[in-house]
Amino acid sequence: MVLPGRIVKNTLTALFAVVPFISFANSANDTVTVHSEHAPVAVHADGTAHTTEEHAPVDEQAGRKAYIQHHLQDAYDFTFFSDSETGKHFGFPLPVVLIDNGLKVFSSAKFHHGEKAAEVDGNYYVLHHNKIYKTDAAGTLAYDEHHHPTNAMPLDFSITKNVVTMLITAIIMFVLFVGLAKSYTKGPIPTGMGRVLEPLILFIRDEVAVPNIGEKKYRRFMGYLLTVFFFILILNLIGLTPLGINVTGNIAITACLALFTYFVTQFSANKDYWKHIFWMPDVPVPMKIALIPIEILGTLTKPFALMIRLYANISAGHIVVMSLISLIFFFKNWIAGPSFFGLTLFISIIEVLVAFLQAFVFTMLSSLFIGMAVQDHHHEEDHDPHTEEEPIII
C-alpha cells in the first residue's frame, strides 16, 4: 500500500508534537514523597539531626522546575514513568560499580530511588543528589556550613543511564557502518541505510576534512571525524525521544569529546606548529617570549570552546522545550494550551536541526584545529632572497 505524501507529512508532524509530551510524563524522583524508616539521616555542623526524606514540592511551579533539573541529570536507573500517588517507579535498575577497599558491584535497586541506604559486604552507601556517599546503617550524612555532605565518596565506575546510551550508540554505529561496507561488495551503489549514510560521509569528506586538513593528510583523520560526527548526532537524536536521555547535555561527556580532539591535535602536530607556539617566527625576540604563554593558553581554549558550545546548546534546547511544556500545565486554560503546544512543536522541530548542526559544528572545528596543527609553513622560503624569482624585464 502506498501512502500519499500529505498523510506521511501529517503523521510525522503529529509524532513531533507527541514526543515531548510523552517525555514529560516521566515523573522526577525529586517530586516523590518518601516515608521510610530507613531514610538517610542528616547531621549538621551544629550537631542537629533530621531524616533526609524527600518531600513533594510546595507548589506546582517548584515541581516543574525540579523535573527539568532531574531531566538534565544522569541516573543510576532507567525510569520510564512514575505514579506520584503510590510513589512507584516503572523501569529497570543498572549496575553500580564502586571501588572502596575492594570492588563493590551491586544493583542500583538497593537504593530504592534514594530512599534507603544500600548494604554491600558490611559497608553502607547512600544516594544523595545523584551522588553516592559512604555512610552507616542509618544512612547518616554529615553536612558542612554550606550544606554540602562531608561523607567519603568511593570511586564510582557505575554503568549509568548515559553510559548505557553511549554503548547502544556505539553498537548502532557499528551495525550501520558494517552494513554500509558490505553493501559496497554488491555494487558501487549502497543499499538500505547506506543510501542515507553515504551522502553524510561524502559531505564530511568534501566539505569538512579536505578544505580544513588538506587533500594529502585528510585520510589519516577521517575515521576520527566520522566517529565524532555520527556519535554526537545519534546521541542528540536519542535525546529527543521519549526516553529523555540528555547525554550530550552532560558537561563530563562533552569534556571527554573535547579532550579527544585536543590529544589528536597535539600528538599529530608537526614541528612548524610547535615552533609557532614556543618561538613565533618573524617577530622580535621580546615578543616571542611574551607570546609563549599566550599561545599555550590558546591551545587550551580551543577544546574548552568545543566543550562549552556543545554542552550549552543541547542543555538550553532541552530546558526551553521542557519549560514550554510545563507552562501548559501551569496556566491550565484554553488560550495557553494551544499557544504553548504550537510553540513547543516548533521548537521541537528546530531541535532536530540543532542536533545535526551541533554535530557538524563540533566536527568542523575539530578538523580546523587538526588542520592548523598539521599544515606545513614555509616562512624561510618565502623570505629567502636566494629563492625568490627575479622579475622579468621586457
C-alpha positions as CSV (number, residue, x, y, z in Angstrom):
1,M,0.0,0.0,0.0
2,V,1.4,3.4,-1.0
3,L,0.6,6.3,1.3
4,P,0.1,9.8,-0.1
5,G,2.8,12.3,0.7
6,R,0.4,14.5,2.7
7,I,-0.6,11.7,5.1
8,V,3.1,11.0,5.7
9,K,3.9,14.6,6.4
10,N,0.9,14.9,8.8
11,T,1.9,11.7,10.6
12,L,5.5,13.0,11.1
13,T,4.2,16.3,12.4
14,A,1.9,14.6,14.9
15,L,4.8,12.5,16.1
16,F,7.0,15.5,16.7
17,A,4.2,17.1,18.7
18,V,3.5,14.0,20.8
19,V,7.2,13.1,21.6
20,P,7.9,15.9,24.0
21,F,4.7,15.2,25.9
22,I,5.5,11.6,26.3
23,S,8.9,12.5,27.6
24,F,7.3,14.9,30.1
25,A,5.3,12.0,31.5
26,N,8.4,10.6,33.2
27,S,8.0,11.8,36.8
28,A,11.0,13.1,38.6
29,N,12.3,11.4,41.7
30,D,12.6,14.9,43.3
31,T,8.8,15.2,43.4
32,V,8.1,11.9,45.1
33,T,7.2,12.0,48.8
34,V,9.3,9.4,50.7
35,H,8.2,8.0,54.0
36,S,10.6,5.3,55.1
37,E,12.0,4.3,58.5
38,H,15.3,3.7,56.7
39,A,15.6,7.2,55.2
40,P,19.0,8.8,55.4
41,V,19.7,11.0,58.4
42,A,21.4,14.4,58.1
43,V,23.8,15.6,60.7
44,H,24.6,19.3,60.5
45,A,27.7,21.1,61.8
46,D,25.8,22.3,64.9
47,G,25.0,18.8,65.9
48,T,21.3,18.8,64.9
49,A,20.0,15.8,63.0
50,H,16.9,15.0,60.9
51,T,15.9,12.5,58.3
52,T,16.6,13.5,54.7
53,E,13.2,12.4,53.4
54,E,12.3,13.9,50.1
55,H,9.0,15.8,50.2
56,A,6.8,16.8,47.4
57,P,7.3,20.4,46.3
58,V,5.2,23.1,48.0
59,D,3.8,24.3,44.7
60,E,3.4,23.1,41.1
61,Q,6.0,25.6,39.7
62,A,8.6,24.1,42.0
63,G,7.6,20.7,40.9
64,R,8.1,21.5,37.2
65,K,11.5,23.1,37.9
66,A,12.5,20.0,39.9
67,Y,11.5,17.8,36.9
68,I,13.5,19.9,34.4
69,Q,16.6,19.7,36.6
70,H,16.1,15.9,37.0
71,H,15.7,15.5,33.2
72,L,19.1,17.1,32.6
73,Q,20.9,14.8,35.1
74,D,22.3,11.3,34.7
75,A,20.8,8.5,36.7
76,Y,21.6,5.1,38.1
77,D,18.5,3.5,36.6
78,F,16.0,3.9,33.7
79,T,12.7,5.2,34.9
80,F,10.1,5.3,32.2
81,F,7.3,6.8,34.3
82,S,6.2,7.0,37.9
83,D,3.0,7.0,39.9
84,S,3.0,10.1,42.0
85,E,0.2,8.9,44.2
86,T,1.7,5.5,45.1
87,G,5.4,6.5,44.7
88,K,6.1,3.5,42.4
89,H,8.6,3.8,39.6
90,F,8.4,1.7,36.4
91,G,11.7,1.0,34.8
92,F,14.8,-1.1,35.5
93,P,17.9,-0.7,37.6
94,L,21.5,-0.5,36.4
95,P,24.7,-2.0,37.9
96,V,26.6,0.1,40.4
97,V,30.4,-0.4,40.4
98,L,32.4,1.1,43.3
99,I,36.0,0.8,44.4
100,D,36.1,1.1,48.2
101,N,38.6,-1.2,49.9
102,G,38.0,-3.6,47.0
103,L,35.5,-3.9,44.2
104,K,31.8,-3.5,45.1
105,V,29.3,-4.4,42.5
106,F,25.5,-4.4,43.2
107,S,22.2,-3.3,41.7
108,S,21.0,0.3,42.0
109,A,17.7,-1.2,43.1
110,K,19.2,-1.4,46.6
111,F,18.9,2.4,46.8
112,H,15.2,2.3,46.3
113,H,15.5,5.6,44.3
114,G,17.5,7.2,47.1
115,E,15.1,6.2,49.9
116,K,17.3,3.7,51.6
117,A,21.0,3.0,52.3
118,A,22.4,0.1,50.4
119,E,24.4,-2.5,52.3
120,V,27.2,-4.3,50.5
121,D,29.8,-6.5,52.3
122,G,29.2,-4.7,55.6
123,N,29.5,-1.3,54.0
124,Y,26.7,1.2,53.6
125,Y,26.2,3.6,50.8
126,V,23.5,6.2,50.2
127,L,22.4,8.0,47.0
128,H,22.1,11.8,47.6
129,H,21.5,14.3,44.8
130,N,22.7,11.7,42.3
131,K,26.0,11.0,44.1
132,I,27.0,8.1,46.2
133,Y,28.3,8.6,49.7
134,K,29.7,6.2,52.2
135,T,27.5,6.1,55.4
136,D,26.3,3.9,58.3
137,A,23.4,1.6,58.7
138,A,21.1,4.6,59.5
139,G,22.2,6.4,56.3
140,T,23.7,9.3,58.2
141,L,25.0,12.2,56.2
142,A,27.1,14.9,57.8
143,Y,26.9,18.4,56.3
144,D,29.2,21.5,56.5
145,E,28.1,25.1,56.9
146,H,27.3,25.3,53.1
147,H,25.0,22.2,53.3
148,H,27.5,20.0,51.4
149,P,27.9,16.4,52.5
150,T,31.2,15.7,54.1
151,N,31.0,11.9,53.9
152,A,33.6,10.0,52.0
153,M,32.8,9.2,48.3
154,P,34.0,5.9,46.9
155,L,35.4,5.8,43.3
156,D,32.4,5.4,41.1
157,F,32.6,3.4,37.9
158,S,28.9,2.6,37.7
159,I,27.0,1.9,34.4
160,T,24.7,4.8,34.5
161,K,21.9,5.8,32.0
162,N,24.3,7.9,30.0
163,V,26.9,5.1,29.8
164,V,24.2,2.6,28.6
165,T,23.1,5.1,25.9
166,M,26.6,5.6,24.7
167,L,27.1,1.8,24.5
168,I,23.9,1.5,22.5
169,T,25.0,4.3,20.2
170,A,28.4,2.5,19.6
171,I,26.5,-0.6,18.7
172,I,24.2,1.3,16.3
173,M,27.2,2.9,14.6
174,F,29.0,-0.5,14.3
175,V,26.0,-2.1,12.7
176,L,25.3,0.8,10.3
177,F,28.9,1.1,9.0
178,V,29.4,-2.7,8.7
179,G,26.3,-2.9,6.7
180,L,27.5,0.0,4.5
181,A,30.8,-1.7,3.9
182,K,29.1,-4.9,3.0
183,S,26.7,-3.2,0.6
184,Y,29.7,-2.0,-1.5
185,T,30.7,-5.6,-2.1
186,K,27.4,-6.0,-4.1
187,G,28.0,-3.0,-6.3
188,P,29.0,0.7,-6.4
189,I,25.7,1.9,-5.1
190,P,24.9,1.2,-1.4
191,T,21.6,-0.2,-0.4
192,G,19.3,0.3,2.7
193,M,20.6,2.7,5.3
194,G,23.8,3.0,3.2
195,R,21.9,5.4,1.0
196,V,21.5,7.7,3.9
197,L,25.0,7.3,5.3
198,E,26.9,7.8,2.0
199,P,25.9,11.4,1.4
200,L,26.7,12.3,5.0
201,I,30.1,10.6,4.8
202,L,30.9,12.4,1.4
203,F,29.8,15.7,2.9
204,I,32.2,15.3,5.9
205,R,35.0,14.4,3.5
206,D,34.5,17.0,0.8
207,E,33.2,19.9,2.9
208,V,34.9,19.4,6.2
209,A,38.0,17.3,6.1
210,V,39.6,18.2,2.8
211,P,39.2,22.0,3.0
212,N,40.5,22.2,6.6
213,I,43.2,19.5,6.6
214,G,44.2,19.2,3.0
215,E,44.0,16.6,0.3
216,K,47.3,15.0,1.3
217,K,46.6,14.4,5.0
218,Y,42.9,14.3,5.5
219,R,42.6,10.5,5.2
220,R,44.5,10.0,8.5
221,F,41.8,11.8,10.4
222,M,38.6,10.7,8.5
223,G,38.0,7.8,10.9
224,Y,38.0,10.1,13.9
225,L,35.9,12.9,12.3
226,L,33.3,10.4,11.1
227,T,33.2,8.8,14.5
228,V,32.7,12.1,16.3
229,F,30.1,13.3,13.9
230,F,27.8,10.3,14.0
231,F,28.4,9.7,17.7
232,I,27.2,13.2,18.6
233,L,24.4,13.1,16.0
234,I,22.9,9.8,17.2
235,L,23.2,10.9,20.9
236,N,21.5,14.2,20.1
237,L,18.6,12.4,18.2
238,I,18.2,9.9,21.1
239,G,17.9,12.9,23.5
240,L,14.8,14.0,21.6
241,T,13.0,10.7,22.1
242,P,10.5,9.9,24.9
243,L,13.4,8.2,26.8
244,G,14.5,11.7,27.9
245,I,18.3,11.0,27.9
246,N,20.5,14.1,27.9
247,V,23.9,12.7,27.2
248,T,25.5,15.5,25.2
249,G,24.0,17.9,27.7
250,N,26.3,16.4,30.3
251,I,29.4,18.5,30.6
252,A,31.5,15.5,31.5
253,I,30.7,13.9,28.2
254,T,31.4,17.0,26.1
255,A,34.7,17.4,28.1
256,C,35.8,13.9,27.1
257,L,35.0,14.5,23.5
258,A,36.9,17.8,23.5
259,L,39.9,16.1,25.1
260,F,39.9,13.5,22.4
261,T,40.2,16.4,19.8
262,Y,42.8,18.0,21.9
263,F,45.0,14.9,22.1
264,V,44.6,14.1,18.4
265,T,45.6,17.7,17.6
266,Q,48.7,17.8,19.8
267,F,50.0,14.4,19.0
268,S,49.6,14.9,15.3
269,A,51.1,18.4,15.2
270,N,54.3,18.9,13.2
271,K,57.4,21.0,14.1
272,D,56.0,24.1,12.5
273,Y,53.1,24.0,14.8
274,W,55.2,23.8,17.9
275,K,57.6,26.4,16.5
276,H,54.7,28.9,16.2
277,I,53.8,28.2,19.8
278,F,57.2,28.4,21.5
279,W,59.2,30.6,19.2
280,M,57.0,32.6,16.9
281,P,58.8,33.4,13.6
282,D,59.2,36.8,12.1
283,V,58.7,38.7,15.4
284,P,61.2,40.4,17.7
285,V,62.7,38.3,20.5
286,P,61.0,40.0,23.4
287,M,57.6,39.5,21.6
288,K,58.5,35.8,21.1
289,I,58.9,35.3,24.8
290,A,55.7,37.2,25.6
291,L,53.7,35.2,23.1
292,I,54.7,31.8,24.5
293,P,52.2,31.8,27.4
294,I,49.5,33.3,25.2
295,E,50.0,30.6,22.6
296,I,50.0,27.8,25.2
297,L,46.8,29.2,26.6
298,G,45.3,29.3,23.1
299,T,45.8,25.5,22.7
300,L,43.7,25.0,25.9
301,T,40.9,27.5,25.0
302,K,40.1,25.6,21.7
303,P,38.9,22.3,23.4
304,F,37.2,24.4,26.1
305,A,35.2,26.2,23.4
306,L,34.2,22.8,21.9
307,M,33.1,21.5,25.3
308,I,31.0,24.6,26.3
309,R,29.4,25.1,22.9
310,L,28.0,21.5,22.6
311,Y,27.0,21.3,26.3
312,A,25.3,24.7,26.4
313,N,23.4,24.4,23.2
314,I,22.0,20.9,23.9
315,S,21.1,21.8,27.5
316,A,19.5,25.0,26.5
317,G,17.3,23.3,23.9
318,H,16.1,20.7,26.5
319,I,15.4,23.4,29.1
320,V,13.4,25.5,26.6
321,V,11.3,22.6,25.4
322,M,10.6,21.3,28.9
323,S,9.8,24.8,30.2
324,L,7.2,25.4,27.4
325,I,5.5,22.1,28.1
326,S,5.4,22.9,31.8
327,L,3.7,26.2,31.1
328,I,0.8,24.4,29.5
329,F,0.1,22.5,32.8
330,F,0.9,25.6,34.9
331,F,-1.6,28.0,33.3
332,K,-4.3,25.4,32.5
333,N,-6.5,27.5,30.2
334,W,-7.8,27.2,26.6
335,I,-5.5,30.0,25.4
336,A,-2.2,28.9,26.9
337,G,-2.7,25.3,25.9
338,P,-2.9,25.6,22.1
339,S,-0.4,28.5,22.1
340,F,2.4,26.7,24.0
341,F,1.5,23.5,22.2
342,G,2.3,25.1,18.8
343,L,5.4,26.8,20.2
344,T,6.6,23.5,21.6
345,L,6.0,21.8,18.3
346,F,8.0,24.5,16.5
347,I,10.9,24.4,19.0
348,S,11.0,20.5,18.8
349,I,11.4,20.7,15.1
350,I,14.1,23.2,15.5
351,E,15.8,20.9,18.0
352,V,16.1,18.3,15.2
353,L,18.0,20.8,13.2
354,V,20.2,21.7,16.2
355,A,21.0,18.0,16.6
356,F,22.5,17.9,13.1
357,L,24.1,21.4,13.4
358,Q,25.9,20.8,16.7
359,A,27.4,17.5,15.4
360,F,28.5,19.4,12.3
361,V,30.0,22.3,14.2
362,F,31.9,20.1,16.6
363,T,33.3,18.1,13.6
364,M,34.1,21.2,11.6
365,L,36.0,22.9,14.5
366,S,37.9,19.6,15.3
367,S,39.0,19.3,11.6
368,L,40.0,23.0,11.7
369,F,42.2,22.6,14.8
370,I,43.8,19.5,13.4
371,G,44.4,21.2,10.1
372,M,46.1,24.1,11.9
373,A,48.4,21.6,13.6
374,V,49.4,19.5,10.6
375,Q,49.7,22.2,7.9
376,D,53.2,23.0,6.6
377,H,54.6,26.5,6.8
378,H,57.3,28.0,4.5
379,H,58.3,31.2,6.2
380,E,62.0,30.8,5.4
381,E,61.5,30.0,1.8
382,D,59.0,32.9,1.4
383,H,61.6,35.4,2.7
384,D,64.8,33.9,1.4
385,P,66.2,36.3,-1.3
386,H,68.1,33.4,-3.0
387,T,64.9,31.5,-3.6
388,E,62.8,34.4,-4.9
389,E,62.4,34.6,-8.7
390,E,64.0,37.6,-10.5
391,P,61.5,39.9,-12.2
392,I,61.3,39.5,-15.9
393,I,62.2,42.8,-17.7
394,I,60.5,43.2,-21.1
